[in-house]
Amino acid sequence: MTTTRSVKEAMLRDFGSRDGEFIEINTRIRRRLVELVDAVETHVAVPIQGSGTFAVEAMIGSLVPRNGRLLIAFNGAYGKRIVRIAEYADRSVTTIETAEDAPVSPEAIDATLAVDPAITHVAVVHCETTTGILNPLVEVAAVVAHRGKALLIDAMSSFGALPLSAKEIRFAAVAASSNKCLQGAPGLGFVIVEKTTLGATKGDARALTLDLHEQNKGFEGNGQWRFTPPTHVIAAFDQALKEHEAEGRGEPADPGRRHAGTRLRDPAARRASSADHRDLQDARRSELRFHAFLRRVARSGLRDLYPGKLTLAESFRVGCIGALGADEMTGALAAVRSTMRELGVASGRP
Ligand SMILES: *Cc1c(COP(=O)(O)O)cnc(C)c1O
């Protein structure tokens, strides 16, 4: 959780939860969030206390009605978490699981919607953070809209960095948080939800604290939170949104890649998936070297390398969350390079 000095400084100010200025900050944040997805006319942003998962749980538990049925297309741990959330909320669930090194399939979603008309909602993770796979959101949204269903998106690790526009795709709701691509302090989630959807879900929520309809009523009424807001975190988030805007509104770095359903394709994983015995032995040897590698890189002060175990190959994730720029990433690569040299690895090629 890295953030800037100016974001931290915004937290030096104390606010009362009913202060006029604090209410203005909330109004500004809610407005800015819907602007970021081109949804000022169609959607509202409902902030919720807690981390990103709280927002996802609020989205699923509030928007899928008691007699609804949710299709979850998933390819990793965060997608699986949505399944658990829906089960906790006692919602009727059906799933399509894709291999963790492949994007979710719009064709499979379409086929399932064709044979199971009871499905009312479809949930998908935009970027499955455990593997880095960017799921083909535009294609999924097209299929879901064509079948007349409501799309719920977990965009936790993409919101603010990758394009997501209500003018390009139709979605009932998207959930994200204050501290990933938007470099705020942790402690705040939000759901951007279609006004018509929100209006129709009164009384559907499974938890008082996570009831988006009621939470929104507070903001629309007197501009206040129902329960004690994380005032400092909200002030920091306001500052983080200003910094995000100053950095260029989250325009895509490479517009040519906008809608590609990209795959994380580690050639080592592909090799192992052939289940060839000799290759598996290779993989085991490289596993030992991998752990030595991680230990050494951590010693250099680089903390955001997470050992991640895909089913078939050892791997690591570079956590690029918060206020990280070119200098930090160049530094990370330098640490990796010098560790490889220490370990006598001549090349970074698989
Ligand atoms: C980080 C993340 C979450 C959970 O967020 P927390 O803030 O840890 O609760 C959910 N979904 C995705 C895709 C994420 O990357």
The ligand as a Gaussian input file, in Angstrom:
#p B3LYP/6-31G(d) Opt

LIG

0 1
 C       -7.637000      -6.760000      -4.290000
 C       -8.823000      -7.366000      -4.959000
 C      -10.019000      -7.655000      -4.268000
 C      -10.164000      -7.530000      -2.790000
 O       -9.841000      -6.353000      -2.278000
 P       -9.526000      -6.193000      -0.712000
 O       -9.297000      -4.722000      -0.660000
 O       -8.316000      -7.008000      -0.417000
 O      -10.713000      -6.642000       0.045000
 C      -11.088000      -8.150000      -4.975000
 N      -11.015000      -8.373000      -6.277000
 C       -9.886000      -8.141000      -6.980000
 C       -9.874000      -8.421000      -8.446000
 C       -8.751000      -7.626000      -6.344000
 O       -7.624000      -7.401000      -7.034000

